[in-house]
């Protein structure tokens, strides 16, 4: 199953996981999933807004829970993590869940 299909199938569970992380919101996908070019062996690139009080444990915990739920490699980035050379493109292509 392609990662984009997994996201559609598991969307309610993704929201339940995200609700546990009060300083994180606005989960979006970018990369091959957003472009609809993902394959069964593709990873999922997520973009999330991290607000004041967010810790690395929050980000790592969310990434781990999403990876476990979806069964594929997950990259979880905040807008600050993205190179300035790519930030505009990533922000334009990012699709909210």
FISE-768342 format. One line per field, with one value per residue: x, y, z of N, C-alpha, C in turn; residue number from 1. Coordinates in nm, 2 decimals, always signed. Layout:
REM FISE-768342
n_xx = (X, ...)
n_yy = (Y, ...)
n_zz = (Z, ...)
ca_xx = (X, ...)
ca_yy = (Y, ...)
ca_zz = (Z, ...)
c_xx = (X, ...)
c_yy = (Y, ...)
c_zz = (Z, ...)
resi = (NUM, ...)
This chain:
REM FISE-768342
n_xx = (+0.08, +0.05, +0.21, +0.04, -0.21, -0.22, -0.22, -0.47, -0.64, -0.57, -0.62, -0.81, -0.69, -0.44, -0.51, -0.59, -0.35, -0.20, -0.35, -0.26, -0.03, +0.01, +0.15, +0.20, +0.08, -0.11, -0.05, +0.10, +0.16, +0.43, +0.65, +0.69, +0.44, +0.26, +0.28, +0.17, +0.32, +0.42, +0.54, +0.50, +0.73, +0.80, +0.89, +0.73, +0.69, +0.64, +0.53, +0.52, +0.39, +0.56, +0.51, +0.57, +0.73, +0.75, +0.93, +1.22, +1.16, +0.88, +0.86, +1.01, +0.86, +0.61, +0.69, +0.78, +0.54, +0.38, +0.52, +0.51, +0.23, +0.18, +0.36, +0.57, +0.87, +0.90, +0.96, +0.97, +0.94, +0.99, +0.90, +1.13, +1.33, +1.38, +1.59, +1.68, +1.69, +1.51, +1.27, +1.05, +0.95, +0.87, +0.68, +0.49, +0.40, +0.31, +0.05, -0.23, -0.35)
n_yy = (-0.12, +0.22, +0.50, +0.74, +0.62, +0.48, +0.70, +0.81, +0.60, +0.57, +0.82, +0.91, +0.79, +0.92, +1.18, +1.14, +1.07, +1.31, +1.49, +1.44, +1.59, +1.89, +2.12, +2.11, +2.15, +2.17, +1.97, +1.86, +1.71, +1.67, +1.65, +1.33, +1.22, +1.44, +1.52, +1.32, +1.12, +0.91, +0.58, +0.23, +0.18, +0.43, +0.70, +0.90, +1.24, +1.47, +1.79, +2.01, +2.25, +2.38, +2.50, +2.74, +2.58, +2.33, +2.03, +1.83, +1.57, +1.57, +1.61, +1.38, +1.18, +1.21, +1.16, +0.89, +0.76, +0.81, +0.67, +0.41, +0.36, +0.39, +0.22, +0.28, +0.46, +0.77, +1.11, +1.39, +1.73, +2.07, +2.40, +2.56, +2.37, +2.33, +2.39, +2.71, +2.73, +2.56, +2.60, +2.78, +2.63, +2.39, +2.48, +2.57, +2.34, +2.18, +1.99, +2.01, +1.77)
n_zz = (+0.00, -0.08, +0.09, +0.09, +0.07, +0.31, +0.49, +0.43, +0.52, +0.79, +0.90, +1.11, +1.34, +1.33, +1.39, +1.66, +1.78, +1.74, +1.89, +2.15, +2.18, +2.28, +2.21, +1.95, +1.62, +1.31, +1.11, +0.82, +0.49, +0.27, -0.01, -0.19, -0.12, -0.11, -0.37, -0.50, -0.61, -0.47, -0.38, -0.29, -0.14, -0.04, +0.19, +0.44, +0.45, +0.69, +0.79, +1.07, +1.29, +1.56, +1.88, +2.15, +2.42, +2.32, +2.31, +2.23, +2.29, +2.26, +1.97, +1.88, +2.00, +1.87, +1.61, +1.63, +1.71, +1.49, +1.29, +1.39, +1.39, +1.11, +0.99, +0.82, +0.72, +0.87, +0.83, +1.03, +1.03, +1.13, +1.02, +1.07, +1.05, +0.78, +0.51, +0.40, +0.12, +0.03, +0.16, +0.07, -0.15, -0.02, +0.17, +0.00, -0.13, +0.07, +0.22, +0.42, +0.66)
ca_xx = (+0.00, +0.13, +0.19, -0.08, -0.33, -0.21, -0.26, -0.62, -0.69, -0.54, -0.64, -0.86, -0.59, -0.33, -0.56, -0.59, -0.21, -0.17, -0.42, -0.18, +0.08, -0.06, +0.22, +0.22, -0.04, -0.10, +0.03, +0.09, +0.25, +0.50, +0.73, +0.62, +0.30, +0.19, +0.29, +0.10, +0.42, +0.47, +0.53, +0.49, +0.85, +0.83, +0.87, +0.63, +0.75, +0.54, +0.56, +0.44, +0.42, +0.59, +0.49, +0.65, +0.72, +0.77, +1.06, +1.26, +1.08, +0.75, +0.88, +1.05, +0.75, +0.51, +0.75, +0.78, +0.40, +0.33, +0.59, +0.45, +0.10, +0.17, +0.45, +0.67, +0.96, +0.84, +1.04, +0.89, +1.02, +0.92, +0.94, +1.26, +1.42, +1.40, +1.69, +1.62, +1.69, +1.39, +1.16, +0.94, +0.88, +0.81, +0.57, +0.38, +0.35, +0.26, -0.09, -0.29, -0.42)
ca_yy = (+0.00, +0.35, +0.59, +0.82, +0.54, +0.46, +0.82, +0.82, +0.49, +0.59, +0.96, +0.93, +0.76, +1.02, +1.30, +1.11, +1.08, +1.45, +1.55, +1.42, +1.68, +2.02, +2.23, +2.08, +2.15, +2.20, +1.86, +1.86, +1.63, +1.73, +1.55, +1.25, +1.20, +1.56, +1.53, +1.20, +1.03, +0.81, +0.44, +0.15, +0.19, +0.57, +0.74, +1.01, +1.37, +1.55, +1.92, +2.04, +2.37, +2.36, +2.62, +2.75, +2.47, +2.20, +1.97, +1.73, +1.45, +1.58, +1.58, +1.24, +1.10, +1.21, +1.09, +0.75, +0.71, +0.80, +0.56, +0.28, +0.35, +0.38, +0.11, +0.33, +0.56, +0.90, +1.23, +1.50, +1.85, +2.20, +2.50, +2.60, +2.27, +2.33, +2.48, +2.83, +2.71, +2.47, +2.64, +2.83, +2.52, +2.29, +2.54, +2.58, +2.21, +2.11, +1.97, +1.98, +1.64)
ca_zz = (+0.00, -0.09, +0.21, +0.07, +0.10, +0.46, +0.56, +0.42, +0.60, +0.93, +0.93, +1.25, +1.44, +1.33, +1.47, +1.80, +1.83, +1.74, +2.01, +2.27, +2.18, +2.28, +2.16, +1.81, +1.54, +1.16, +1.05, +0.67, +0.42, +0.16, -0.08, -0.29, -0.09, -0.15, -0.52, -0.55, -0.68, -0.37, -0.41, -0.17, -0.06, -0.01, +0.33, +0.45, +0.50, +0.76, +0.84, +1.18, +1.36, +1.70, +1.95, +2.27, +2.51, +2.25, +2.34, +2.13, +2.33, +2.19, +1.83, +1.87, +2.04, +1.76, +1.49, +1.66, +1.71, +1.35, +1.23, +1.44, +1.33, +0.96, +0.94, +0.72, +0.78, +0.88, +0.86, +1.09, +1.03, +1.15, +0.92, +1.10, +1.01, +0.64, +0.45, +0.33, -0.02, -0.01, +0.24, +0.00, -0.22, +0.08, +0.23, -0.10, -0.17, +0.19, +0.22, +0.55, +0.66)
c_xx = (+0.09, +0.11, +0.07, -0.20, -0.33, -0.26, -0.42, -0.69, -0.68, -0.56, -0.70, -0.76, -0.47, -0.38, -0.56, -0.45, -0.17, -0.23, -0.34, -0.07, +0.03, +0.01, +0.25, +0.09, -0.01, -0.01, +0.00, +0.19, +0.31, +0.58, +0.64, +0.47, +0.21, +0.18, +0.21, +0.19, +0.48, +0.45, +0.52, +0.61, +0.89, +0.81, +0.76, +0.70, +0.64, +0.61, +0.47, +0.48, +0.44, +0.59, +0.57, +0.62, +0.74, +0.91, +1.09, +1.19, +0.94, +0.76, +0.92, +0.94, +0.64, +0.56, +0.74, +0.64, +0.35, +0.39, +0.54, +0.31, +0.09, +0.26, +0.54, +0.76, +0.90, +0.95, +0.95, +0.98, +0.93, +0.97, +1.09, +1.37, +1.46, +1.50, +1.62, +1.61, +1.56, +1.26, +1.04, +0.87, +0.81, +0.68, +0.45, +0.32, +0.28, +0.11, -0.14, -0.36, -0.57)
c_yy = (+0.12, +0.43, +0.68, +0.75, +0.51, +0.58, +0.83, +0.72, +0.52, +0.74, +0.98, +0.90, +0.86, +1.14, +1.27, +1.12, +1.23, +1.53, +1.54, +1.53, +1.82, +2.13, +2.21, +2.08, +2.17, +2.10, +1.86, +1.76, +1.71, +1.62, +1.46, +1.22, +1.32, +1.57, +1.42, +1.12, +0.93, +0.67, +0.36, +0.16, +0.34, +0.60, +0.85, +1.13, +1.45, +1.68, +1.95, +2.17, +2.34, +2.49, +2.62, +2.64, +2.33, +2.15, +1.87, +1.59, +1.45, +1.55, +1.44, +1.15, +1.09, +1.14, +0.94, +0.69, +0.71, +0.69, +0.43, +0.26, +0.32, +0.27, +0.15, +0.43, +0.70, +1.01, +1.34, +1.62, +1.97, +2.29, +2.55, +2.50, +2.27, +2.43, +2.59, +2.82, +2.64, +2.52, +2.68, +2.72, +2.42, +2.35, +2.55, +2.45, +2.13, +2.11, +1.94, +1.84, +1.66)
c_zz = (+0.00, +0.04, +0.20, +0.11, +0.25, +0.53, +0.55, +0.51, +0.75, +0.98, +1.07, +1.36, +1.45, +1.41, +1.62, +1.86, +1.84, +1.86, +2.14, +2.29, +2.17, +2.22, +2.01, +1.73, +1.39, +1.09, +0.90, +0.61, +0.31, +0.09, -0.17, -0.25, -0.13, -0.30, -0.58, -0.64, -0.59, -0.43, -0.28, -0.08, -0.02, +0.14, +0.32, +0.51, +0.56, +0.80, +0.95, +1.24, +1.51, +1.77, +2.08, +2.36, +2.45, +2.28, +2.23, +2.16, +2.26, +2.04, +1.80, +1.90, +1.93, +1.64, +1.52, +1.66, +1.57, +1.27, +1.27, +1.38, +1.18, +0.91, +0.83, +0.78, +0.77, +0.91, +0.91, +1.10, +1.07, +1.05, +0.94, +1.06, +0.87, +0.59, +0.38, +0.18, -0.07, +0.06, +0.16, -0.08, -0.13, +0.13, +0.13, -0.13, -0.05, +0.19, +0.36, +0.54, +0.67)
resi = (1, 2, 3, 4, 5, 6, 7, 8, 9, 10, 11, 12, 13, 14, 15, 16, 17, 18, 19, 20, 21, 22, 23, 24, 25, 26, 27, 28, 29, 30, 31, 32, 33, 34, 35, 36, 37, 38, 39, 40, 41, 42, 43, 44, 45, 46, 47, 48, 49, 50, 51, 52, 53, 54, 55, 56, 57, 58, 59, 60, 61, 62, 63, 64, 65, 66, 67, 68, 69, 70, 71, 72, 73, 74, 75, 76, 77, 78, 79, 80, 81, 82, 83, 84, 85, 86, 87, 88, 89, 90, 91, 92, 93, 94, 95, 96, 97)
